[in-house]
Amino acid sequence: MALKVPTSTKDCLYFTNRSIGESTVIAWAYKKKCPKCKKALMGKPVAGGKVKIRAKEYECPECKYQEDKVTHEDSLVLEAQYTCPFCGKDGESTGVFKRKTYKGVSSYLVECSHCKEKIAITKKLKGV
């Protein structure tokens, strides 16, 4: 499986580059195209030249189609490129773009393609 690593974070809804001990994880979730017009990438609404970062919906800049935050984010896929902290092998994997509680910490989970261990991508400064 060859994942396409983003060249710019403007194409991503989520992007992170983390170190977990001696290993590294690069994870991202691409913005999705508007399901109505299929011309532009969905994003947070823009009002007066500023992005409404706390908005509870995503909007197409072309046709102004809106989708609520929960259904939009549930339809996205988290992709990751990593060096596994358990087996030490390099790999690529995909997962659900939804935080789950893993060992008491809210995190995105990706499964190692070699040893099948779960790799937790936590919020900044949180440890598992």
C-alpha positions in Angstrom: 0.0 0.0 0.0 1.6 3.3 -1.1 0.1 6.2 0.7 0.5 9.7 -0.8 2.2 11.9 1.8 0.8 15.5 1.6 3.1 18.2 0.2 1.2 21.0 1.9 -0.9 21.1 5.1 -3.4 23.2 3.2 -4.8 19.9 1.7 -5.2 18.4 5.2 -7.8 18.7 7.8 -5.4 17.1 10.3 -1.6 16.7 10.2 0.9 15.7 12.8 4.6 14.6 13.0 5.3 12.9 16.3 8.1 11.1 18.1 7.1 8.2 20.3 10.3 7.2 22.1 12.8 6.2 19.4 10.1 5.9 16.7 8.3 8.5 14.6 4.7 8.8 13.3 3.5 11.1 10.5 -0.3 11.1 10.4 -2.8 13.1 8.3 -6.4 13.3 7.1 -7.1 14.9 3.8 -9.9 17.3 3.3 -12.7 15.8 1.3 -14.3 17.2 -1.9 -17.8 18.7 -1.7 -20.3 15.9 -2.2 -22.7 18.3 -3.9 -20.6 20.2 -6.6 -17.3 18.1 -6.4 -15.3 21.2 -7.3 -13.7 22.4 -4.0 -12.4 21.0 -0.8 -14.7 21.3 2.3 -13.4 23.5 5.1 -14.6 25.6 8.0 -16.7 28.6 7.0 -15.0 31.9 6.2 -16.6 35.2 7.3 -15.0 38.5 6.6 -11.7 36.9 5.5 -11.3 35.0 8.7 -11.9 31.3 9.3 -14.5 30.5 12.0 -12.4 27.9 13.8 -15.1 27.0 16.4 -17.9 26.5 13.8 -19.9 23.3 14.2 -20.1 22.7 10.4 -17.9 22.5 7.3 -18.7 24.5 4.2 -17.9 24.3 0.5 -16.3 27.6 -0.6 -17.8 27.2 -4.1 -21.5 26.2 -3.6 -21.8 27.0 0.1 -23.1 23.5 0.8 -22.8 22.8 4.6 -22.3 19.5 6.5 -22.3 19.2 10.3 -19.0 18.5 12.0 -19.7 15.1 13.3 -20.9 13.5 10.0 -18.1 15.2 8.1 -15.3 14.0 10.3 -16.7 10.5 10.6 -16.4 10.2 6.8 -12.7 11.0 6.8 -9.8 8.5 6.9 -6.6 8.9 8.9 -3.5 7.8 7.1 -0.1 7.3 8.8 3.5 6.5 8.0 5.5 5.3 11.0 8.3 3.4 12.5 6.7 1.0 15.0 7.7 1.6 18.6 7.1 -2.1 19.3 8.8 -4.0 16.5 10.9 -1.2 15.0 9.8 -1.8 11.4 8.7 1.0 9.0 5.1 0.8 7.7 2.0 2.6 6.5 -1.5 2.2 7.7 -4.9 3.8 7.7 -7.5 4.2 10.5 -10.7 5.8 11.5 -10.5 9.6 12.0 -12.1 9.5 15.4 -10.4 9.8 18.8 -10.9 6.8 21.1 -9.8 6.3 24.6 -6.7 4.0 24.7 -5.0 3.3 28.0 -6.9 6.3 29.5 -5.8 8.8 26.9 -7.9 10.1 24.0 -6.0 9.3 20.8 -6.2 8.3 17.2 -5.3 4.6 16.7 -3.4 3.1 13.8 -2.5 -0.6 13.7 1.1 -1.7 12.8 1.0 -3.8 9.6 3.8 -6.1 10.9 3.1 -6.9 14.5 -0.6 -5.8 14.7 0.1 -3.6 17.8 -2.0 -0.4 18.2 0.0 2.8 17.8 -1.6 5.7 19.7 -1.4 9.2 18.3 -2.2 11.3 21.3 -2.8 15.0 21.7 0.3 17.0 22.2 2.1 16.5 25.6 -0.1 13.5 26.4 1.6 10.2 27.0 0.3 6.6 26.9 
